């Protein structure tokens, strides 16, 4: 996958996939619909497949762009040192400028929501103001306690070992491994959704890219300037999320100057894959309402 394979014909929404070679990466992008632009950013370890039902639904009203983050899914990383939050945000902003994309809103899931928030300070919407940010189970917090220093160190060590990705893709039925991973986030996916994640976690390039993102992840700078983010923000959290507890969104919303938070009962970390219609209804309602702007 990210190691260099082409996009398989049975990949979700394959008909709207294309490659954009823009330094430093060879991007895999899915583009559909017309009108105002929405940019979709998946979380760590996922790909555009995460939006498989959301993309065509939102494309009924909007021009929707979803991309694979560097070294994940089918985006080939030209520089594997640029897999951290600020580097990815900078490279995506440059890609958007080159392609003439001026998103009205950036919709990010988990770590993708953190990138979306940082990206909102680098892009302008068609009205000349920062684009709206819609965060789904947004990972906008530091790790707590011992994990605060142990996890980053461990991730860096794993990413530096060329055998790590191979070890992660070995052993056991990949569908069963995917099921355990997904259930650990508080979500339940159908067999088709599990099969897609099983393919991803069986791909050495994708796993290596995910580890590199984790090893380079540093959210401190973004958290320190939350009070200065002027983009209108909406945080949507699944009440069953075991990966990023709802309290993270509640706490973050108190610090953002222009933010609302909504809880979805019965859904976990992958709420938009569990119940895409419910999430899309909420997103469309948010986009249809006037939002006060902070200059």
Backbone as CSV, one residue per row, in Angstrom:
resi,resn,N_x,N_y,N_z,CA_x,CA_y,CA_z,C_x,C_y,C_z
1,UNK,0.836,-1.191,0.000,0.000,0.000,0.000,0.878,1.250,0.000
2,UNK,1.100,1.839,1.190,1.966,3.005,1.222,3.371,2.667,0.768
3,UNK,3.687,1.357,0.764,4.994,0.927,0.310,5.175,1.023,-1.193
4,UNK,4.076,1.273,-1.939,4.246,1.476,-3.361,3.212,0.801,-4.231
5,UNK,2.356,-0.050,-3.645,1.342,-0.720,-4.451,0.307,0.278,-4.930
6,UNK,-0.295,-0.009,-6.060,-1.335,0.856,-6.595,-2.629,0.589,-5.837
7,UNK,-3.615,1.492,-6.037,-4.887,1.343,-5.335,-5.655,0.184,-5.947
8,UNK,-6.031,-0.831,-5.152,-6.743,-1.992,-5.705,-8.111,-1.595,-6.234
9,UNK,-8.595,-2.301,-7.250,-9.874,-1.942,-7.865,-11.067,-2.077,-6.933
10,UNK,-10.950,-2.885,-5.876,-12.074,-3.074,-4.966,-12.002,-2.169,-3.738
11,UNK,-11.055,-1.219,-3.725,-10.964,-0.323,-2.589,-12.159,0.629,-2.585
12,UNK,-12.735,0.943,-1.413,-13.926,1.803,-1.373,-13.734,3.123,-2.115
13,UNK,-14.710,3.463,-2.945,-14.709,4.700,-3.743,-13.495,4.801,-4.668
14,UNK,-13.018,3.649,-5.144,-11.840,3.615,-6.010,-12.028,4.464,-7.263
15,UNK,-13.249,4.579,-7.753,-13.496,5.315,-8.995,-13.157,6.799,-8.870
16,UNK,-13.143,7.316,-7.640,-12.835,8.745,-7.476,-11.421,8.956,-6.939
17,UNK,-10.586,7.914,-6.970,-9.199,8.034,-6.516,-8.317,8.617,-7.601
18,UNK,-7.326,9.376,-7.190,-6.273,9.819,-8.110,-5.016,10.112,-7.306
19,UNK,-3.906,10.175,-8.021,-2.640,10.492,-7.378,-2.230,11.922,-7.726
20,UNK,-1.678,12.597,-6.731,-1.145,13.944,-6.944,0.292,13.947,-6.459
21,UNK,1.198,14.133,-7.347,2.614,14.184,-6.979,2.980,15.629,-6.663
22,UNK,3.082,15.900,-5.386,3.450,17.243,-4.948,4.409,17.103,-3.781
23,UNK,5.596,17.653,-3.941,6.654,17.475,-2.957,6.174,17.800,-1.551
24,UNK,6.574,16.983,-0.589,7.523,15.880,-0.735,6.866,14.523,-0.968
25,UNK,5.520,14.466,-1.092,4.842,13.181,-1.101,4.123,12.907,-2.428
26,UNK,3.801,11.629,-2.629,2.954,11.199,-3.736,1.602,10.851,-3.104
27,UNK,0.669,11.798,-3.187,-0.574,11.721,-2.422,-1.611,10.842,-3.098
28,UNK,-2.345,10.081,-2.281,-3.568,9.421,-2.751,-4.747,10.250,-2.267
29,UNK,-5.550,10.702,-3.229,-6.676,11.582,-2.937,-7.939,11.008,-3.549
30,UNK,-9.043,11.125,-2.836,-10.361,10.800,-3.386,-11.183,12.082,-3.414
31,UNK,-11.798,12.344,-4.555,-12.481,13.622,-4.784,-13.828,13.344,-5.429
32,UNK,-14.879,13.980,-4.897,-16.223,13.691,-5.388,-17.134,14.901,-5.136
33,UNK,-18.091,15.137,-6.028,-19.102,16.166,-5.824,-18.671,17.531,-6.314
34,UNK,-19.544,18.518,-6.113,-19.277,19.894,-6.532,-19.878,20.854,-5.506
35,UNK,-19.414,22.104,-5.591,-19.875,23.113,-4.643,-18.767,23.508,-3.690
36,UNK,-19.135,23.934,-2.488,-18.145,24.300,-1.485,-17.321,23.068,-1.097
37,UNK,-16.047,23.287,-0.787,-15.137,22.175,-0.525,-15.131,21.784,0.951
38,UNK,-15.177,20.478,1.183,-14.958,19.901,2.507,-13.720,19.024,2.415
39,UNK,-12.823,19.117,3.381,-11.608,18.304,3.416,-11.724,17.293,4.549
40,UNK,-11.513,16.009,4.239,-11.637,14.932,5.227,-10.264,14.362,5.563
41,UNK,-9.952,14.276,6.857,-8.659,13.769,7.318,-8.880,12.613,8.284
42,UNK,-8.361,11.430,7.926,-8.532,10.251,8.777,-7.579,10.279,9.961
43,UNK,-7.767,9.338,10.885,-6.912,9.239,12.058,-5.732,8.318,11.835
44,UNK,-4.881,8.195,12.846,-3.688,7.359,12.746,-4.069,5.902,12.511
45,UNK,-3.419,5.286,11.541,-3.646,3.876,11.254,-4.807,3.601,10.315
46,UNK,-5.502,4.634,9.873,-6.639,4.443,8.963,-6.253,4.899,7.558
47,UNK,-7.231,5.194,6.736,-7.010,5.669,5.370,-8.321,6.264,4.879
48,UNK,-8.387,6.585,3.583,-9.630,7.141,3.036,-10.803,6.174,3.192
49,UNK,-10.513,4.889,3.386,-11.604,3.921,3.534,-12.499,4.259,4.724
50,UNK,-11.928,4.996,5.697,-12.683,5.353,6.885,-13.895,6.223,6.538
51,UNK,-13.824,6.912,5.379,-14.901,7.799,4.929,-15.757,7.152,3.848
52,UNK,-15.700,5.836,3.722,-16.316,5.157,2.576,-17.805,5.460,2.418
53,UNK,-18.523,5.643,3.511,-19.950,5.967,3.425,-20.206,7.459,3.586
54,UNK,-19.299,8.153,4.269,-19.456,9.590,4.492,-19.196,10.375,3.212
55,UNK,-18.167,9.999,2.476,-17.768,10.732,1.266,-18.893,10.847,0.245
56,UNK,-19.502,9.746,-0.213,-20.570,9.890,-1.211,-21.802,10.607,-0.676
57,UNK,-22.085,10.471,0.603,-23.249,11.163,1.170,-23.038,12.676,1.158
58,UNK,-21.884,13.148,1.662,-21.625,14.584,1.693,-21.442,15.155,0.291
59,UNK,-20.989,14.310,-0.641,-20.765,14.764,-2.020,-22.072,15.054,-2.748
60,UNK,-23.200,14.719,-2.171,-24.480,15.083,-2.767,-24.713,16.589,-2.699
61,UNK,-24.021,17.261,-1.768,-24.195,18.704,-1.613,-22.897,19.493,-1.745
62,UNK,-21.755,18.819,-1.590,-20.489,19.529,-1.527,-19.434,18.881,-2.422
63,UNK,-18.365,19.635,-2.659,-17.150,19.092,-3.266,-16.301,18.546,-2.121
64,UNK,-16.132,17.239,-2.073,-15.491,16.599,-0.928,-14.153,15.992,-1.342
65,UNK,-13.114,16.286,-0.567,-11.766,15.779,-0.818,-11.308,14.995,0.414
66,UNK,-10.930,13.748,0.222,-10.351,12.935,1.292,-8.967,12.495,0.845
67,UNK,-8.012,12.501,1.751,-6.652,12.087,1.381,-6.098,11.127,2.412
68,UNK,-5.129,10.317,1.974,-4.375,9.462,2.884,-3.208,10.261,3.446
69,UNK,-3.016,10.205,4.748,-1.895,10.890,5.365,-0.573,10.277,4.884
70,UNK,0.529,11.027,4.949,1.816,10.542,4.451,2.220,9.191,5.037
71,UNK,2.596,8.255,4.149,3.077,6.908,4.488,1.974,6.002,4.999
72,UNK,0.717,6.450,4.935,-0.397,5.607,5.344,-1.349,5.405,4.167
73,UNK,-2.087,4.287,4.208,-2.968,4.001,3.081,-2.153,3.893,1.804
74,UNK,-2.458,4.747,0.832,-1.788,4.683,-0.470,-0.994,5.940,-0.790
75,UNK,-0.767,6.803,0.210,0.111,7.954,0.002,1.547,7.544,0.261
76,UNK,2.401,7.735,-0.725,3.817,7.383,-0.595,4.566,8.585,-0.039
77,UNK,5.205,8.387,1.083,5.930,9.475,1.731,7.255,9.713,1.037
78,UNK,7.479,10.927,0.580,8.764,11.271,-0.018,9.799,11.597,1.025
79,UNK,9.356,11.958,2.224,10.256,12.265,3.331,9.607,11.732,4.601
80,UNK,10.117,10.617,5.118,9.500,9.976,6.273,9.778,10.729,7.573
81,UNK,10.534,11.801,7.483,10.722,12.645,8.666,9.569,13.631,8.822
82,UNK,8.680,13.683,7.819,7.592,14.660,7.835,6.254,13.964,8.105
83,UNK,6.203,13.180,9.192,4.983,12.462,9.557,4.399,12.951,10.875
84,UNK,4.954,14.054,11.421,4.421,14.630,12.643,3.297,15.611,12.359
85,UNK,2.689,16.122,13.402,1.509,16.986,13.259,1.803,18.235,12.433
86,UNK,2.795,19.009,12.826,3.070,20.279,12.146,3.536,20.049,10.712
87,UNK,4.401,19.053,10.507,4.898,18.783,9.153,3.762,18.358,8.229
88,UNK,2.888,17.466,8.694,1.774,17.025,7.853,0.817,18.172,7.578
89,UNK,0.538,18.975,8.599,-0.353,20.120,8.412,0.217,21.089,7.383
90,UNK,1.516,21.342,7.481,2.176,22.247,6.525,2.110,21.698,5.108
91,UNK,2.394,20.402,4.946,2.394,19.801,3.615,0.990,19.731,3.028
92,UNK,-0.024,19.481,3.858,-1.407,19.451,3.367,-1.842,20.853,2.964
93,UNK,-1.446,21.868,3.731,-1.787,23.243,3.383,-1.197,23.623,2.032
94,UNK,0.049,23.228,1.802,0.695,23.515,0.518,-0.015,22.788,-0.617
95,UNK,-0.403,21.539,-0.384,-1.144,20.775,-1.384,-2.470,21.467,-1.709
96,UNK,-3.184,21.918,-0.688,-4.462,22.601,-0.910,-4.266,23.873,-1.734
97,UNK,-3.243,24.654,-1.403,-2.977,25.882,-2.162,-2.695,25.575,-3.621
98,UNK,-1.890,24.545,-3.863,-1.535,24.178,-5.235,-2.749,23.725,-6.026
99,UNK,-3.643,22.986,-5.381,-4.817,22.446,-6.063,-5.985,23.434,-6.113
100,UNK,-5.836,24.564,-5.449,-6.922,25.536,-5.432,-8.077,25.134,-4.541
101,UNK,-7.790,24.311,-3.526,-8.832,23.912,-2.581,-8.879,24.926,-1.441
102,UNK,-10.046,25.517,-1.249,-10.254,26.449,-0.143,-11.418,25.916,0.686
103,UNK,-11.131,24.976,1.596,-12.212,24.272,2.293,-13.074,25.206,3.139
104,UNK,-14.368,25.025,3.002,-15.253,25.704,3.935,-15.130,25.073,5.313
105,UNK,-14.911,23.753,5.322,-14.762,23.038,6.593,-13.755,21.921,6.427
106,UNK,-13.035,21.641,7.512,-12.116,20.504,7.576,-12.690,19.542,8.611
107,UNK,-12.948,18.313,8.189,-13.518,17.305,9.077,-12.439,16.280,9.376
108,UNK,-12.050,16.176,10.630,-10.966,15.271,11.013,-11.406,14.288,12.072
109,UNK,-10.907,13.062,11.946,-11.212,12.036,12.941,-9.989,11.774,13.803
110,UNK,-10.166,11.748,15.111,-9.114,11.393,16.054,-7.888,12.293,15.867
111,UNK,-6.713,11.731,15.553,-5.531,12.553,15.319,-5.730,13.467,14.121
112,UNK,-6.570,13.050,13.170,-6.879,13.902,12.021,-7.566,15.188,12.434
113,UNK,-8.277,15.176,13.574,-8.914,16.392,14.068,-7.870,17.377,14.593
114,UNK,-6.808,16.862,15.198,-5.724,17.734,15.648,-5.045,18.389,14.442
115,UNK,-4.829,17.602,13.390,-4.256,18.169,12.168,-5.205,19.216,11.596
116,UNK,-6.510,18.928,11.611,-7.504,19.867,11.087,-7.451,21.195,11.834
117,UNK,-7.312,21.115,13.157,-7.282,22.335,13.954,-6.042,23.164,13.635
118,UNK,-4.898,22.496,13.516,-3.676,23.208,13.141,-3.790,23.752,11.726
119,UNK,-4.386,22.966,10.837,-4.533,23.363,9.438,-5.430,24.586,9.299
120,UNK,-6.397,24.740,10.213,-7.311,25.883,10.123,-6.575,27.207,10.282
121,UNK,-5.380,27.173,10.872,-4.596,28.399,11.030,-3.731,28.682,9.804
122,UNK,-3.721,27.746,8.847,-2.875,27.881,7.663,-3.672,28.093,6.375
123,UNK,-4.988,27.874,6.432,-5.836,27.983,5.247,-6.917,29.032,5.465
124,UNK,-7.508,29.488,4.366,-8.648,30.387,4.451,-9.818,29.785,3.697
125,UNK,-11.006,29.954,4.257,-12.231,29.523,3.594,-12.586,30.527,2.503
126,UNK,-13.589,30.221,1.671,-13.969,31.154,0.604,-14.331,32.554,1.101
127,UNK,-14.782,32.677,2.363,-15.130,34.005,2.885,-13.923,34.745,3.447
128,UNK,-12.722,34.161,3.279,-11.509,34.817,3.740,-11.181,34.577,5.192
129,UNK,-12.041,33.845,5.898,-11.821,33.530,7.309,-11.282,32.109,7.443
130,UNK,-10.826,31.705,8.612,-10.366,30.317,8.783,-11.495,29.330,8.524
131,UNK,-11.204,28.197,7.937,-12.250,27.196,7.709,-12.772,26.613,9.019
132,UNK,-14.025,26.193,8.994,-14.618,25.536,10.146,-13.911,24.203,10.395
133,UNK,-13.840,23.800,11.650,-13.274,22.507,12.014,-14.363,21.664,12.673
134,UNK,-14.560,20.452,12.135,-15.467,19.491,12.752,-14.617,18.296,13.168
135,UNK,-14.501,18.090,14.467,-13.662,17.012,14.976,-14.493,15.850,15.463
136,UNK,-14.222,14.672,14.928,-14.918,13.451,15.346,-14.013,12.682,16.313
137,UNK,-14.457,12.558,17.554,-13.640,11.898,18.584,-12.204,12.416,18.528
138,UNK,-12.094,13.731,18.636,-10.829,14.423,18.409,-9.792,14.087,19.475
139,UNK,-8.615,13.670,19.025,-7.496,13.364,19.924,-6.751,14.658,20.218
140,UNK,-7.283,15.426,21.154,-6.738,16.746,21.463,-6.295,16.805,22.921
141,UNK,-5.437,15.875,23.284,-4.964,15.828,24.657,-3.618,15.134,24.704
142,UNK,-2.853,15.425,25.738,-1.612,14.709,25.980,-1.935,13.368,26.622
143,UNK,-1.004,12.431,26.495,-1.123,11.189,27.253,-0.902,11.503,28.719
144,UNK,-1.620,10.805,29.566,-1.566,11.102,30.993,-0.588,10.174,31.716
145,UNK,-0.043,10.676,32.820,0.786,9.858,33.690,2.043,9.334,33.020
146,UNK,2.391,8.087,33.347,3.618,7.479,32.832,3.606,7.365,31.319
147,UNK,2.392,7.221,30.721,2.309,7.115,29.263,2.777,8.398,28.588
148,UNK,2.743,9.514,29.317,3.156,10.787,28.738,4.595,10.779,28.257
149,UNK,5.473,10.053,28.939,6.863,9.974,28.455,7.193,8.597,27.895
150,UNK,6.547,7.539,28.405,6.886,6.197,27.953,6.400,5.934,26.527
151,UNK,5.152,6.345,26.192,4.607,6.028,24.872,5.409,6.667,23.740
152,UNK,5.710,7.972,23.796,6.496,8.552,22.697,7.856,7.885,22.528
153,UNK,8.518,7.587,23.658,9.834,6.943,23.582,9.707,5.562,22.949
154,UNK,8.713,4.780,23.381,8.513,3.441,22.846,8.198,3.495,21.354
155,UNK,7.352,4.437,20.965,6.991,4.551,19.554,8.216,4.896,18.698
156,UNK,9.078,5.753,19.205,10.281,6.124,18.450,11.212,4.927,18.296
157,UNK,11.364,4.171,19.362,12.223,2.985,19.303,11.668,1.987,18.280
158,UNK,10.364,1.762,18.316,9.747,0.821,17.382,9.893,1.301,15.945
159,UNK,9.704,2.599,15.722,9.768,3.129,14.359,11.178,3.049,13.784
160,UNK,12.188,3.089,14.635,13.567,3.040,14.162,14.030,1.627,13.842
161,UNK,13.275,0.634,14.299,13.645,-0.759,14.051,13.006,-1.231,12.749
162,UNK,13.797,-1.545,11.719,13.223,-1.940,10.432,12.418,-3.235,10.500
163,UNK,12.589,-4.027,11.561,11.856,-5.282,11.677,10.491,-5.108,12.346
164,UNK,10.271,-3.944,12.965,9.057,-3.762,13.747,7.802,-3.924,12.919
165,UNK,7.734,-3.253,11.770,6.526,-3.313,10.942,6.250,-4.744,10.497
166,UNK,7.307,-5.485,10.191,7.127,-6.877,9.787,6.545,-7.696,10.927
167,UNK,7.042,-7.487,12.138,6.546,-8.215,13.297,5.078,-7.891,13.548
168,UNK,4.710,-6.607,13.382,3.336,-6.190,13.621,2.371,-6.815,12.627
169,UNK,2.842,-7.154,11.437,1.946,-7.696,10.415,1.929,-9.219,10.419
170,UNK,2.652,-9.838,11.337,2.713,-11.296,11.409,1.857,-11.821,12.550
171,UNK,1.483,-13.083,12.428,0.869,-13.778,13.550,-0.624,-13.611,13.659
172,UNK,-1.331,-14.721,13.553,-2.766,-14.706,13.782,-3.570,-14.258,12.581
173,UNK,-4.845,-14.549,12.655,-5.760,-14.138,11.607,-5.901,-12.623,11.621
174,UNK,-5.626,-11.937,10.491,-5.678,-10.464,10.498,-7.065,-9.915,10.811
175,UNK,-8.124,-10.627,10.410,-9.473,-10.151,10.726,-9.717,-10.193,12.224
176,UNK,-9.248,-11.268,12.878,-9.400,-11.358,14.329,-8.593,-10.272,15.037
177,UNK,-7.401,-9.999,14.522,-6.587,-8.940,15.114,-7.255,-7.594,14.934
178,UNK,-7.822,-7.372,13.743,-8.531,-6.118,13.486,-9.735,-5.982,14.411
179,UNK,-10.460,-7.078,14.608,-11.632,-7.035,15.482,-11.233,-6.654,16.910
180,UNK,-10.140,-7.230,17.403,-9.702,-6.898,18.758,-9.313,-5.426,18.867
181,UNK,-8.628,-4.919,17.848,-8.224,-3.513,17.844,-9.442,-2.596,17.840
182,UNK,-10.399,-2.881,16.967,-11.586,-2.032,16.839,-12.430,-2.098,18.107
183,UNK,-12.644,-3.292,18.620,-13.449,-3.422,19.841,-12.786,-2.710,21.011
184,UNK,-11.455,-2.633,20.990,-10.739,-1.925,22.041,-10.978,-0.423,22.029
185,UNK,-11.543,0.087,20.926,-11.853,1.515,20.846,-13.296,1.807,21.224
186,UNK,-14.061,0.756,21.519,-15.466,0.943,21.863,-16.404,0.907,20.679
187,UNK,-15.890,0.527,19.509,-16.714,0.475,18.302,-16.949,-0.959,17.859
188,UNK,-17.987,-1.140,17.067,-18.290,-2.429,16.451,-18.534,-2.203,14.972
189,UNK,-17.754,-2.861,14.120,-17.892,-2.714,12.674,-18.443,-3.986,12.063
190,UNK,-19.051,-3.847,10.886,-19.546,-5.012,10.159,-18.373,-5.757,9.532
191,UNK,-18.587,-6.979,9.013,-17.485,-7.767,8.444,-16.724,-7.037,7.338
192,UNK,-17.420,-6.246,6.524,-16.738,-5.520,5.445,-15.768,-4.490,6.012
193,UNK,-16.194,-3.781,7.050,-15.320,-2.795,7.665,-14.116,-3.432,8.337
194,UNK,-14.329,-4.551,9.007,-13.214,-5.263,9.644,-12.216,-5.756,8.607
195,UNK,-12.724,-6.232,7.470,-11.845,-6.748,6.418,-10.919,-5.663,5.889
196,UNK,-11.419,-4.439,5.794,-10.584,-3.341,5.297,-9.456,-3.033,6.282
197,UNK,-9.768,-3.004,7.562,-8.714,-2.767,8.553,-7.738,-3.937,8.599
198,UNK,-8.246,-5.148,8.376,-7.361,-6.314,8.347,-6.342,-6.181,7.218
199,UNK,-6.761,-5.652,6.089,-5.832,-5.444,4.973,-4.777,-4.395,5.326
200,UNK,-5.195,-3.356,6.013,-4.254,-2.303,6.372,-3.208,-2.788,7.375
201,UNK,-3.651,-3.494,8.423,-2.691,-3.912,9.449,-1.824,-5.069,8.973
202,UNK,-2.131,-5.620,7.804,-1.300,-6.669,7.225,-0.267,-6.102,6.262
203,UNK,-0.304,-4.789,6.050,0.603,-4.148,5.105,1.760,-3.485,5.849
204,UNK,2.974,-3.939,5.544,4.149,-3.456,6.276,4.352,-1.949,6.091
205,UNK,4.182,-1.454,4.884,4.386,-0.031,4.637,3.429,0.838,5.435
206,UNK,2.170,0.414,5.490,1.168,1.179,6.230,1.477,1.176,7.731
207,UNK,1.823,0.016,8.258,2.145,-0.079,9.686,3.369,0.766,10.012
208,UNK,4.371,0.729,9.142,5.570,1.528,9.357,5.218,3.019,9.357
209,UNK,4.347,3.439,8.422,3.935,4.841,8.368,3.184,5.265,9.621
210,UNK,2.333,4.387,10.129,1.591,4.690,11.345,2.532,4.832,12.537
211,UNK,3.516,3.934,12.644,4.489,4.012,13.732,5.303,5.300,13.648
212,UNK,5.653,5.696,12.436,6.421,6.929,12.277,5.594,8.140,12.698
213,UNK,4.311,8.129,12.351,3.437,9.225,12.782,3.380,9.284,14.301
214,UNK,3.231,8.124,14.931,3.165,8.071,16.391,4.475,8.549,17.018
215,UNK,5.591,8.150,16.429,6.893,8.493,17.011,7.200,9.979,16.879
216,UNK,6.615,10.646,15.867,6.880,12.063,15.640,5.776,12.968,16.181
217,UNK,4.754,12.367,16.786,3.589,13.132,17.222,3.930,14.011,18.423
218,UNK,3.630,15.289,18.307,3.841,16.238,19.400,2.732,17.282,19.310
219,UNK,1.810,17.229,20.252,0.635,18.099,20.216,0.762,19.288,21.161
220,UNK,1.878,19.369,21.886,2.009,20.405,22.911,1.843,21.815,22.342
221,UNK,2.469,22.086,21.202,2.390,23.425,20.621,0.959,23.823,20.289
222,UNK,0.196,22.872,19.747,-1.204,23.155,19.416,-2.015,23.403,20.683
223,UNK,-1.824,22.575,21.696,-2.584,22.730,22.931,-2.291,24.061,23.605
224,UNK,-1.056,24.544,23.489,-0.683,25.795,24.142,-1.358,27.008,23.519
225,UNK,-1.799,26.885,22.257,-2.406,28.044,21.603,-3.902,27.847,21.295
226,UNK,-4.561,26.923,21.984,-5.982,26.684,21.728,-6.818,27.952,21.892
227,UNK,-6.501,28.764,22.916,-7.293,29.976,23.165,-7.175,30.989,22.037
228,UNK,-6.186,30.825,21.146,-5.990,31.779,20.061,-6.523,31.256,18.724
229,UNK,-7.131,30.059,18.729,-7.709,29.508,17.497,-9.053,30.169,17.245
230,UNK,-9.186,30.863,16.117,-10.413,31.617,15.843,-11.404,30.862,14.967
231,UNK,-11.019,29.718,14.424,-11.924,28.958,13.567,-13.134,28.485,14.370
232,UNK,-14.332,28.520,13.764,-15.484,27.910,14.436,-15.289,26.402,14.506
233,UNK,-15.464,25.831,15.688,-15.170,24.412,15.895,-16.388,23.685,16.459
234,UNK,-16.562,22.460,16.001,-17.613,21.592,16.510,-16.985,20.237,16.799
235,UNK,-17.025,19.811,18.043,-16.463,18.535,18.434,-17.592,17.544,18.667
236,UNK,-17.520,16.412,17.976,-18.526,15.356,18.070,-17.856,14.142,18.682
237,UNK,-18.400,13.626,19.755,-17.761,12.510,20.447,-18.744,11.381,20.712
238,UNK,-18.306,10.150,20.470,-19.101,8.983,20.792,-18.997,8.683,22.278
239,UNK,-20.118,8.509,22.931,-20.085,8.305,24.375,-19.435,6.984,24.777
240,UNK,-19.320,6.044,23.820,-18.679,4.762,24.119,-17.206,4.731,23.726
241,UNK,-16.646,5.864,23.358,-15.257,5.907,22.893,-14.306,5.533,24.023
242,UNK,-13.555,4.447,23.823,-12.571,4.005,24.806,-11.159,4.471,24.454
243,UNK,-10.973,4.962,23.221,-9.650,5.417,22.794,-9.424,6.871,23.178
244,UNK,-10.399,7.727,22.915,-10.341,9.142,23.291,-11.626,9.449,24.052
245,UNK,-11.597,9.390,25.371,-12.823,9.568,26.159,-13.519,10.892,25.872
246,UNK,-14.848,10.931,25.963,-15.590,12.170,25.699,-15.119,13.366,26.509
247,UNK,-14.542,13.122,27.696,-14.091,14.237,28.528,-13.007,15.069,27.832
248,UNK,-12.296,14.450,26.881,-11.264,15.190,26.142,-11.913,16.294,25.319
249,UNK,-12.998,15.981,24.606,-13.704,16.995,23.820,-14.344,18.034,24.719
250,UNK,-14.926,17.594,25.838,-15.550,18.541,26.768,-14.526,19.541,27.288
251,UNK,-13.357,19.042,27.646,-12.305,19.887,28.201,-11.764,20.850,27.139
252,UNK,-11.571,20.344,25.930,-11.035,21.177,24.851,-12.016,22.268,24.462
253,UNK,-13.308,21.946,24.429,-14.322,22.927,24.037,-14.340,24.128,24.973
254,UNK,-13.955,23.931,26.228,-13.925,25.027,27.188,-12.799,26.009,26.894
255,UNK,-11.787,25.531,26.177,-10.636,26.395,25.895,-10.709,27.064,24.525
256,UNK,-11.405,26.455,23.588,-11.526,27.044,22.259,-12.541,28.190,22.299
257,UNK,-12.205,29.352,21.710,-13.079,30.517,21.821,-14.441,30.361,21.134
258,UNK,-14.513,29.520,20.116,-15.721,29.434,19.305,-16.026,27.966,19.039
259,UNK,-16.541,27.255,20.055,-16.630,25.800,19.947,-17.892,25.261,20.609
260,UNK,-18.465,24.234,19.993,-19.554,23.471,20.592,-19.110,22.017,20.680
261,UNK,-19.746,21.248,21.564,-19.445,19.823,21.675,-20.758,19.054,21.742
262,UNK,-20.814,17.935,21.028,-22.012,17.112,20.968,-21.646,15.664,21.246
263,UNK,-22.455,14.976,22.047,-22.228,13.578,22.383,-23.197,12.695,21.598
264,UNK,-22.679,11.564,21.118,-23.503,10.605,20.389,-23.620,9.326,21.217
265,UNK,-24.764,9.085,21.810,-24.945,7.864,22.617,-24.830,6.607,21.754
266,UNK,-24.237,5.567,22.328,-24.200,4.271,21.674,-23.107,4.075,20.646
267,UNK,-22.262,5.094,20.427,-21.212,4.984,19.407,-19.832,5.123,20.045
268,UNK,-18.841,4.462,19.406,-17.481,4.472,19.917,-16.566,5.374,19.120
269,UNK,-15.286,5.024,19.107,-14.266,5.864,18.478,-14.471,5.997,16.971
270,UNK,-14.994,4.962,16.337,-15.235,4.996,14.882,-16.708,5.268,14.609
271,UNK,-17.241,6.287,15.245,-18.667,6.604,15.139,-19.114,6.807,13.698
272,UNK,-18.267,7.463,12.887,-18.650,7.756,11.503,-18.654,6.511,10.624
273,UNK,-18.011,5.430,11.079,-18.089,4.165,10.352,-19.212,3.288,10.892
274,UNK,-19.491,3.411,12.170,-20.579,2.633,12.774,-21.951,3.117,12.304
275,UNK,-22.135,4.426,12.285,-23.433,5.007,11.925,-23.208,6.251,11.057
276,UNK,-22.794,6.052,9.800,-22.475,7.198,8.939,-23.668,8.116,8.678
277,UNK,-24.866,7.568,8.601,-26.038,8.406,8.343,-26.272,9.378,9.489
278,UNK,-26.147,8.891,10.687,-26.354,9.737,11.868,-25.296,10.836,11.942
279,UNK,-24.064,10.477,11.675,-22.990,11.467,11.710,-23.149,12.473,10.582
280,UNK,-23.498,12.000,9.383,-23.668,12.915,8.251,-24.837,13.860,8.473
281,UNK,-25.924,13.366,9.065,-27.055,14.243,9.388,-26.598,15.390,10.281
282,UNK,-25.777,15.062,11.268,-25.292,16.071,12.197,-24.343,17.045,11.510
283,UNK,-23.433,16.522,10.684,-22.495,17.384,9.959,-23.245,18.325,9.026
284,UNK,-24.215,17.819,8.296,-24.982,18.665,7.375,-25.770,19.728,8.124
285,UNK,-26.264,19.388,9.300,-26.988,20.373,10.096,-26.035,21.475,10.570
286,UNK,-24.835,21.084,10.987,-23.839,22.063,11.410,-23.502,23.010,10.261
287,UNK,-23.298,22.431,9.083,-22.905,23.246,7.929,-24.020,24.152,7.454
288,UNK,-25.257,23.808,7.757,-26.387,24.611,7.296,-26.706,25.787,8.219
289,UNK,-26.126,25.787,9.410,-26.444,26.833,10.379,-25.414,27.962,10.319
290,UNK,-25.874,29.207,10.444,-24.912,30.325,10.489,-24.057,30.234,11.744
291,UNK,-22.787,30.548,11.582,-21.858,30.438,12.704,-21.213,31.802,12.947
292,UNK,-21.256,32.289,14.185,-20.592,33.567,14.482,-19.087,33.440,14.291
293,UNK,-18.510,34.443,13.671,-17.078,34.424,13.390,-16.328,35.321,14.349
294,UNK,-15.157,34.866,14.776,-14.253,35.703,15.587,-13.181,36.244,14.654
295,UNK,-13.052,37.560,14.532,-12.064,38.125,13.601,-10.658,37.642,13.928
